[in-house]
């Protein structure tokens, strides 16, 4: 069964169906925004930006990015077989993928394409693009940041936006991250925090802990707005 799911034809079909369903949900959800002006200033600056949201919110994350106004985005997606499916789906939603993994750090995780992904992302940011990262993916632990986002921010000097997302009604999968699956015609909330710049002298572990706390707070705030 797993081999069947991971076949090219099946993944392409499922990705098409998932993208179509998520487009329906995102377009019919009534979105509430908090601190959107933070994102708008970054969009208007037209420079590079790193956007972080928790892995559990991938399905609704396209709602936070105005494709007509904001920087052209790319999504960092793992090289795992499951990542291929996700990459196909998010590409249909306007977020072409850069493939790699941040679980063990970009520069060190050569087996998962981390070093190549790090170079590709840096090149993309240098050209003024935006990169979307789930800093606790692809395998968690949930809401604990790997070093990738902080390291990328230090090296690239790009500002970081932390985005909390929530929607109701929704379902939660029995996955490690309790992935949120939206339903159409519901309510949603998007909360922005930042932009944040990583100081050259900042310790990576301190950045990871501080940013994770702020991202979890933004996500909790988005949930509270729908209560």
HELIX and SHEET records of a PDB file:
HELIX    1   1 UNK A    2  UNK A    5  1                                   4    
HELIX    2   2 UNK A    8  UNK A   28  1                                  21    
HELIX    3   3 UNK A   36  UNK A   45  1                                  10    
HELIX    4   4 UNK A   55  UNK A   64  5                                  10    
HELIX    5   5 UNK A   81  UNK A   92  1                                  12    
HELIX    6   6 UNK A  110  UNK A  112  5                                   3    
HELIX    7   7 UNK A  114  UNK A  126  1                                  13    
HELIX    8   8 UNK A  148  UNK A  156  1                                   9    
HELIX    9   9 UNK A  204  UNK A  225  1                                  22    
SHEET    1   A 7 UNK A  30  UNK A  34  0                                        
SHEET    2   A 7 UNK A 180  UNK A 196  1                                        
SHEET    3   A 7 UNK A 159  UNK A 172 -1                                        
SHEET    4   A 7 UNK A  49  UNK A  52  1                                        
SHEET    5   A 7 UNK A 130  UNK A 133  1                                        
SHEET    6   A 7 UNK A  73  UNK A  77  1                                        
SHEET    7   A 7 UNK A  97  UNK A  99  1                                        
END                                                                             
